[in-house]
């Protein structure tokens, strides 16, 4: 089973690996959502995503790069 929207840390780690040059502070939520959905290990319904979910992923990403 792949990652769900609630797996913010795992998703952030995959995003860091996939987009190492990206500053997560400059990333807009619509683009972040597309990138998460495109991850190989992601397996959840895109309709279950909201601003809070994306914010949690972005915060985990910021935390991991710092």
C-alpha positions in Angstrom: 0.0 0.0 0.0 1.3 3.4 -0.9 1.3 6.7 0.9 -1.8 8.5 2.0 -2.3 12.2 2.4 -1.7 11.8 6.1 1.8 10.5 5.5 3.2 14.0 5.4 6.8 13.2 6.5 7.1 10.3 4.0 5.7 12.4 1.2 8.0 15.3 2.1 11.0 13.0 2.0 10.0 11.7 -1.4 9.5 15.2 -2.6 13.0 16.2 -1.4 14.5 13.4 -3.3 12.5 14.2 -6.4 12.9 18.0 -6.3 16.2 18.7 -4.4 16.6 22.1 -5.9 13.1 23.4 -4.9 12.6 25.8 -2.0 9.4 24.6 -0.3 8.7 28.1 1.0 8.2 29.3 -2.6 6.0 26.4 -3.6 2.3 27.0 -4.3 -0.2 24.5 -3.1 -1.7 23.6 -6.5 1.8 22.7 -7.7 2.6 20.8 -4.5 -0.6 18.8 -4.9 0.3 17.8 -8.5 3.7 16.7 -7.4 2.4 14.6 -4.5 -0.2 12.9 -6.8 2.6 12.2 -9.3 4.9 10.4 -6.8 5.3 6.8 -7.5 4.5 5.7 -3.9 1.4 7.9 -3.6 -1.8 5.9 -3.4 -4.7 8.1 -2.1 -7.8 9.8 -3.6 -6.9 13.3 -4.8 -10.3 14.5 -3.6 -9.2 13.9 0.0 -6.6 16.7 -0.2 -7.1 20.1 1.4 -5.2 23.1 2.4 -4.3 21.7 5.8 -3.0 18.5 4.3 -0.8 20.4 1.9 0.4 22.7 4.6 1.4 19.7 6.7 3.4 18.3 3.8 5.0 21.6 3.2 5.9 22.1 6.8 7.5 18.6 7.0 9.5 19.4 3.9 10.7 22.7 5.4 11.6 20.9 8.6 13.6 18.3 6.8 15.6 20.7 4.7 16.6 23.0 7.6 
